[in-house]
Amino acid sequence: MRRIPLSEFAKEHGHTKAAQMLGCTQGALSKAIRVGRDVVVFCNEDGSLTALEQRPFPSQKTAA
């Protein structure tokens, strides 16, 4: 399993393709990167992708 920060994943694959691979829109991906959300993409051994965001708990303020 490989851990890649969202910004690096987007640079590697391009924003449009990265968003498609993660099942979100290009705008949502770009905004998450722009506002500095702490998102890590996991490339699993079976080829699947999982993206997780680390946030403090409790969190009253939305990041985006």
C-alpha positions in Angstrom: 0.0 0.0 0.0 1.4 3.4 -1.0 0.5 6.7 0.6 0.6 9.7 -1.6 -0.5 13.3 -0.6 -3.4 14.5 -2.8 -1.4 17.3 -4.4 1.3 14.9 -5.5 -1.3 12.4 -6.8 -2.9 15.2 -8.8 0.5 16.3 -10.2 1.3 12.7 -11.2 -2.0 12.0 -13.0 -3.3 15.5 -13.8 -6.3 17.0 -12.0 -9.0 15.8 -14.4 -7.8 12.2 -14.5 -7.0 12.1 -10.7 -10.5 13.4 -9.9 -12.1 10.8 -12.2 -10.0 8.0 -10.5 -11.1 9.1 -7.1 -14.8 9.6 -8.1 -15.1 13.3 -7.6 -15.1 16.4 -9.8 -12.0 18.2 -10.9 -13.3 21.4 -9.1 -13.6 19.5 -5.8 -10.1 18.1 -6.1 -8.7 21.5 -7.0 -10.4 23.2 -4.1 -9.3 20.6 -1.6 -5.7 21.2 -2.7 -6.1 25.0 -2.8 -7.4 25.3 0.7 -4.8 22.9 2.1 -7.0 20.0 3.2 -4.9 17.1 4.6 -5.9 14.3 2.2 -3.8 11.2 1.5 -4.4 8.8 -1.3 -3.8 5.1 -0.7 -2.8 3.0 -3.7 -3.8 -0.5 -2.6 -2.0 -3.7 -3.8 -5.1 -4.7 -5.8 -5.0 -1.5 -7.8 -7.9 0.2 -6.0 -7.6 3.7 -4.6 -8.8 5.1 -1.2 -8.6 8.8 -0.2 -8.8 9.8 3.4 -8.8 13.2 5.1 -7.3 13.8 8.5 -9.2 16.3 10.6 -9.1 17.2 14.3 -11.9 16.0 16.5 -14.2 17.6 17.3 -14.1 19.8 14.3 -16.6 22.7 14.2 -15.0 24.5 11.2 -15.2 23.1 7.7 -12.0 23.1 5.8 -13.5 24.0 2.4 
